Amino acid sequence: MKQLFGLWWPRLELNDIERQTFRRHLLAALLDGVYAGLISITAYVLRKELHATALQIALLYSLQMSMYAFSSIGASIITTGNHRRVMLLAGLFGRFSYLWVMLWHTPSSFITIAALVGLCHATYLPAQNMIFRTNYRRITRGVCYARAQIVALLGTSSSAWLVGRFLNWKATAFPLAFAAAGLCGLGAYLAYRSMPNPDSGAELRRARRLPYAEFFEILRTDRFFRRYEINFFLYGIAFMITEPLVPMLVNDVFHADWSQASRVFGVIHPLVMIMFLPLYGRMLDRTGAVPLAALAYVALAFWPFSLAIARSVDGAYLAYAFFGLGMAGVDVAWMLGANTFAPRDRIQSYMGVHVTMVGLRAMIAPYLGLLLKETIGFTATFSFTTGLFVVAAWLMVRLHRRCAREKAGCKEVEEGV
């Protein structure tokens, strides 16, 4: 039992920079988690309360995530600029915009705000990942990230449960939930902004290039990272086909109330993720992102499979338990995977590529999902995405074997803080 607990919750030996970073990381994660829980029912608000069309739901997901295609611009800015300024502006013009819901709440307003939040978050992510790379060593990064995410997920699950109960009492008061989300979202950015910066960014600053010049250069020259991104792209297509369809299924077919919807979208999967995040974080530190992603995709395949056979909201609960099992691994591999491949002085550029690819698939996948749902129905569409997750996992296994066979750079070389 002691060995099992040690695997799940190993002892950490942190240096001074890591301790300072981790304390602020926990605060930022808590605020991030509460923010995520409060906005977890966004699509359901649009469908149930504002009577949004299926196309508007797809547009909400697509525009928010397609803004990630501009992440390479953010990476270019922080290459020669101040990442703290980027974080402040991203918070003020991004998540803080949810306060506008108090005055303006139509499907169009939510879509506009979501797109703005996505754009600002895309410029912020390379700066956040740069902090993780410079402030944590490889041997501690995954575990520290996982533990902070546990705090975030507790905040997500609790706030999602509370907002479900609140909206069951007074559904028309949903603007208050989004205003609170805006304040928490800005607070999280400010907490990340306050983290120590041991090298003052000096080693990360280089001559600025056109934002997408490095995007194409990295994908052209780093063939292992290119394959990793192709595999992640396939997973992302499956994910983005499935996700926008779930609010329609839960509302139109299962007729869930607000409390049931909050359990589906914000309560169940964070609790499952909490149980498995430390194991995935330890796996990242020991094996790298490639085998971690393969395992996570296999687990995630049971999410659309369970939705395909679900006949009530209870089936959706089961599906989101599998969602949490898979997303615990995807979360770690997505956020820290670029560190596996990137040289220390190019982490923001590699993360810019990684996030930009999210934006590119978001321009296609939600509309493809809507087309498939209208053509072949929910069950067949979810069965199709189950297959895509399995194929993505198989491709990651092949990449891992090739890296091992060629002794290639699919695992980060340790560097000090």
C-alpha positions in Angstrom: 0.0 0.0 0.0 2.9 2.4 0.8 4.4 1.7 -2.6 1.1 2.3 -4.3 0.6 5.6 -2.5 4.2 6.6 -3.4 3.5 6.0 -7.1 0.3 8.0 -6.9 1.6 10.8 -4.7 5.5 10.7 -4.7 7.5 12.9 -2.4 8.7 16.1 -4.1 12.1 17.7 -3.5 11.6 21.3 -4.9 14.2 24.0 -5.1 13.5 27.6 -4.1 12.2 28.7 -7.6 10.0 25.7 -7.8 8.5 26.2 -4.4 7.7 29.9 -5.1 6.2 28.9 -8.5 4.2 26.0 -7.1 2.5 28.1 -4.4 1.3 30.6 -7.0 0.5 27.7 -9.3 -2.0 26.3 -6.7 -3.8 29.7 -6.4 -3.9 30.1 -10.2 -5.2 26.6 -10.6 -8.0 27.1 -8.1 -9.2 30.3 -9.8 -8.8 28.5 -13.2 -10.9 25.6 -12.0 -13.7 27.8 -10.6 -13.7 29.7 -13.9 -14.0 26.4 -15.9 -16.8 25.1 -13.7 -18.8 28.3 -14.1 -18.6 28.3 -17.9 -19.0 24.6 -18.3 -22.7 25.0 -19.0 -22.3 27.7 -21.7 -23.5 25.5 -24.6 -26.4 24.2 -22.4 -27.4 27.8 -21.6 -27.5 28.6 -25.3 -29.5 25.5 -26.1 -31.9 25.4 -23.2 -32.4 29.0 -22.1 -31.6 31.0 -25.3 -32.9 28.4 -27.8 -29.8 28.5 -29.9 -29.7 26.5 -33.2 -27.5 23.5 -33.8 -25.4 25.7 -36.1 -25.0 28.3 -33.4 -23.7 25.7 -31.0 -21.2 24.4 -33.5 -20.2 28.0 -34.2 -19.6 28.6 -30.5 -17.2 25.7 -30.2 -15.6 26.4 -33.6 -14.9 30.1 -33.2 -13.6 29.8 -29.6 -11.1 27.1 -30.5 -10.2 28.3 -34.1 -8.8 31.5 -32.5 -6.0 29.2 -31.2 -4.7 29.4 -34.8 -3.3 32.8 -33.8 -1.2 31.3 -31.0 2.0 31.6 -33.1 1.5 35.4 -33.0 1.6 35.2 -29.2 4.7 33.0 -29.3 6.3 35.6 -31.6 5.5 38.5 -29.3 6.9 36.9 -26.2 10.1 35.9 -28.1 11.2 39.5 -27.9 8.7 41.0 -25.5 7.4 40.8 -21.9 5.3 37.7 -21.2 3.9 39.4 -18.1 2.3 42.2 -20.2 0.9 39.6 -22.6 -0.8 37.8 -19.6 -2.3 41.0 -18.3 -3.7 42.1 -21.6 -5.0 38.6 -22.4 -6.9 38.5 -19.1 -8.4 42.0 -19.4 -9.5 41.6 -23.0 -10.3 37.9 -22.8 -11.9 36.2 -19.8 -12.8 39.5 -18.1 -15.1 40.1 -21.1 -17.6 37.6 -19.6 -18.8 40.5 -17.4 -20.5 41.8 -20.6 -23.0 38.9 -20.3 -24.7 41.0 -17.5 -25.7 43.5 -20.2 -25.8 41.4 -23.4 -26.9 37.8 -23.4 -28.0 36.4 -26.7 -26.5 33.5 -28.7 -24.6 36.0 -30.8 -23.1 37.7 -27.7 -21.9 34.4 -26.2 -20.3 33.4 -29.6 -18.6 36.8 -29.8 -17.3 36.7 -26.2 -16.1 33.1 -26.6 -14.2 34.0 -29.8 -12.5 36.9 -28.0 -11.6 34.7 -25.0 -10.2 32.1 -27.3 -8.1 34.6 -29.2 -6.6 36.0 -26.0 -6.0 32.6 -24.4 -4.2 31.6 -27.6 -1.6 34.4 -27.1 -1.4 33.6 -23.4 -0.7 29.8 -23.6 2.9 30.0 -24.9 3.7 32.4 -22.1 2.2 30.0 -19.5 4.1 27.0 -20.9 7.3 29.0 -21.0 6.9 29.5 -17.2 6.4 25.8 -16.6 9.5 25.0 -18.7 11.8 27.5 -17.1 10.6 27.3 -13.5 10.2 23.5 -13.1 12.7 20.8 -13.8 11.7 17.9 -16.0 11.7 15.5 -13.0 9.2 17.6 -11.1 7.2 19.3 -13.8 4.6 16.6 -14.5 3.9 15.9 -10.8 3.6 19.6 -9.9 1.3 20.2 -12.8 -0.8 17.2 -11.9 -1.2 18.3 -8.3 -2.1 21.9 -9.2 -4.7 20.4 -11.7 -6.2 18.5 -8.8 -6.9 21.8 -7.1 -8.3 23.2 -10.3 -10.5 20.2 -10.8 -11.9 20.4 -7.3 -12.8 24.0 -8.1 -14.3 23.0 -11.4 -16.5 20.2 -9.9 -17.6 22.3 -6.9 -18.5 25.4 -8.9 -20.2 23.4 -11.6 -22.4 21.7 -9.0 -23.2 25.0 -7.4 -24.1 26.7 -10.7 -26.4 23.8 -11.6 -28.2 24.1 -8.3 -28.4 27.9 -8.7 -29.8 27.7 -12.2 -32.4 25.1 -11.1 -33.5 27.7 -8.6 -33.5 30.7 -11.1 -32.4 29.9 -14.6 -32.7 33.5 -15.8 -29.9 34.5 -13.4 -27.2 32.8 -15.5 -25.5 36.2 -16.3 -24.3 36.3 -12.6 -22.5 33.0 -13.1 -20.7 34.3 -16.1 -19.7 37.6 -14.4 -18.2 35.6 -11.6 -16.4 33.5 -14.1 -14.9 36.6 -15.7 -13.5 37.8 -12.3 -12.0 34.3 -11.5 -10.6 34.0 -15.0 -8.7 37.3 -14.7 -7.5 36.4 -11.3 -6.0 33.2 -12.6 -4.0 35.0 -15.2 -2.8 37.5 -12.7 -1.6 34.7 -10.4 0.4 33.1 -13.3 1.8 36.6 -14.1 3.1 36.9 -10.5 5.3 33.7 -10.8 9.1 34.2 -10.5 11.0 34.6 -13.7 14.6 33.3 -12.9 16.3 34.2 -16.1 14.3 37.3 -16.9 13.5 35.8 -20.3 17.0 36.6 -21.5 17.7 33.2 -23.0 14.3 33.1 -24.6 14.7 36.4 -26.5 15.8 36.1 -30.1 15.4 38.3 -33.2 11.7 38.4 -34.0 10.6 36.6 -37.1 7.3 36.6 -38.9 4.8 34.8 -36.6 4.2 31.7 -38.8 7.8 31.4 -40.1 8.7 29.3 -37.1 5.4 27.4 -37.3 6.4 26.0 -40.8 10.1 25.7 -40.0 9.5 23.6 -36.9 7.0 21.2 -38.6 9.4 20.9 -41.6 12.6 20.2 -39.6 11.4 18.3 -36.5 9.9 15.1 -38.0 9.1 13.5 -34.7 7.3 16.5 -33.4 5.5 16.7 -36.7 4.2 13.2 -36.3 3.2 13.9 -32.8 1.2 16.9 -34.0 -0.4 14.9 -36.8 -1.5 12.3 -34.3 -2.8 15.0 -31.9 -4.7 16.6 -34.8 -6.5 13.3 -35.5 -7.4 13.0 -31.8 -8.6 16.6 -31.9 -10.8 16.1 -34.9 -12.6 13.2 -33.0 -12.8 15.4 -29.9 -14.3 18.4 -31.7 -16.8 16.4 -33.6 -18.1 14.8 -30.4 -18.1 17.7 -27.9 -20.6 20.1 -29.6 -23.1 17.3 -30.1 -23.4 16.4 -26.4 -25.4 19.5 -25.4 -27.9 18.7 -28.1 -28.1 15.1 -27.1 -28.5 15.9 -23.4 -31.1 18.6 -24.0 -33.0 17.4 -27.0 -33.0 13.6 -26.4 -32.5 13.2 -22.6 -34.3 16.4 -21.5 -31.9 16.9 -18.6 -32.5 19.6 -16.0 -29.8 22.1 -14.9 -28.5 19.9 -12.1 -28.2 16.9 -14.4 -26.6 18.9 -17.1 -24.0 20.4 -14.6 -23.1 16.8 -13.6 -22.5 15.9 -17.2 -20.5 18.9 -18.2 -18.7 19.9 -15.0 -19.0 17.6 -12.0 -18.3 14.0 -12.9 -15.3 14.1 -15.1 -13.2 16.5 -12.9 -13.6 14.0 -10.0 -12.4 11.1 -12.1 -9.5 13.2 -13.4 -8.4 13.9 -9.9 -7.9 10.2 -9.2 -5.7 9.7 -12.3 -3.9 13.0 -12.8 -1.0 12.2 -10.4 -0.4 8.8 -12.1 -0.4 10.5 -15.6 1.9 13.3 -14.3 4.3 10.7 -12.9 4.1 8.8 -16.2 5.0 12.0 -18.1 8.1 12.5 -16.0 9.3 8.9 -16.5 8.3 8.1 -20.1 7.5 11.3 -21.9 4.4 12.5 -23.7 4.1 10.0 -26.5 3.1 6.8 -24.6 1.1 8.9 -22.2 -1.0 10.3 -25.1 -1.5 6.8 -26.6 -2.9 5.5 -23.3 -5.1 8.5 -22.8 -6.6 8.2 -26.3 -7.6 4.5 -25.7 -9.4 5.5 -22.5 -11.0 8.5 -24.2 -12.4 6.2 -27.0 -14.9 4.9 -24.4 -16.4 8.4 -24.1 -18.2 8.5 -27.6 -18.7 4.8 -27.4 -20.7 5.2 -24.2 -22.7 8.1 -25.7 -23.5 6.0 -28.8 -25.2 3.3 -26.6 -26.7 5.7 -24.0 -30.4 5.8 -23.6 -30.8 8.2 -20.7 -28.9 10.9 -18.9 -27.4 8.0 -16.7 -25.6 6.8 -19.8 -24.2 10.3 -20.3 -22.9 10.2 -16.7 -21.0 6.9 -17.5 -19.6 8.5 -20.7 -18.2 11.4 -18.7 -16.6 9.1 -16.2 -14.6 7.7 -19.2 -14.1 11.2 -20.4 -12.4 12.1 -17.2 -10.3 9.0 -17.3 -9.0 9.9 -20.8 -8.8 13.6 -20.3 -6.6 13.3 -17.2 -3.9 12.0 -19.6 -4.7 14.3 -22.5 -4.6 17.3 -20.2 -1.0 16.5 -19.1 0.1 15.5 -22.6 -1.5 18.5 -24.3 -0.1 21.1 -21.8 3.4 19.7 -21.3 3.9 17.6 -24.4 5.7 20.2 -26.4 8.4 20.3 -23.7 9.3 16.8 -24.7 10.5 17.9 -28.1 11.4 21.6 -27.7 14.9 23.0 -27.0 14.8 25.2 -23.8 15.0 28.4 -25.8 12.2 27.6 -28.2 9.5 26.2 -25.9 7.2 29.2 -26.7 7.6 28.6 -30.4 6.8 24.8 -30.1 3.8 25.6 -27.9 2.7 28.1 -30.5 2.7 25.4 -33.1 0.9 23.0 -30.8 -1.9 25.5 -30.0 -2.1 26.8 -33.6 -2.9 23.2 -34.7 -5.9 23.3 -32.3 -7.2 26.3 -34.1 -6.8 24.7 -37.5 -8.8 21.6 -36.6 -11.5 23.8 -34.9 -12.2 25.4 -38.3 -13.4 22.0 -39.6 -14.4 19.5 -37.0 -17.5 21.1 -35.3 -19.2 21.6 -38.6 -18.2 18.1 -39.7 -19.8 16.8 -36.6 -23.0 18.7 -37.2 -23.1 17.4 -40.8 -22.6 13.8 -39.7 -25.3 14.1 -37.0 -27.8 15.4 -39.5 -26.8 12.8 -42.0 -26.3 9.6 -40.0 -27.5 10.4 -36.5 -26.0 10.6 -33.1 -25.2 6.9 -32.7 -23.3 6.4 -35.9 -21.4 9.7 -35.5 -20.2 8.7 -32.0 -19.2 5.3 -33.3 -17.2 7.0 -36.0 -15.3 9.2 -33.5 -14.6 6.1 -31.3 -12.7 4.7 -34.2 -10.8 7.9 -34.7 -9.6 7.9 -31.1 -8.4 4.3 -31.5 -6.5 5.1 -34.7 -4.8 8.1 -33.0 -3.7 5.9 -30.2 -2.3 3.3 -32.6 -0.3 6.1 -34.4 1.1 7.3 -31.1 2.3 3.7 -30.3 4.0 3.6 -33.7 5.7 6.9 -33.0 6.9 5.7 -29.6 8.4 2.6 -31.2 10.1 4.6 -33.9 11.6 7.0 -31.3 12.9 4.0 -29.3 14.2 2.2 -32.3 16.1 5.3 -33.6 17.0 6.6 -30.1 15.3 9.8 -31.1 14.4 13.0 -29.2 10.9 12.0 -28.0 11.9 12.5 -24.4 13.1 15.8 -23.0 16.7 16.1 -21.9 17.0 17.3 -18.3 18.0 20.9 -17.8 18.3 22.8 -14.5 16.2 25.7 -13.3 
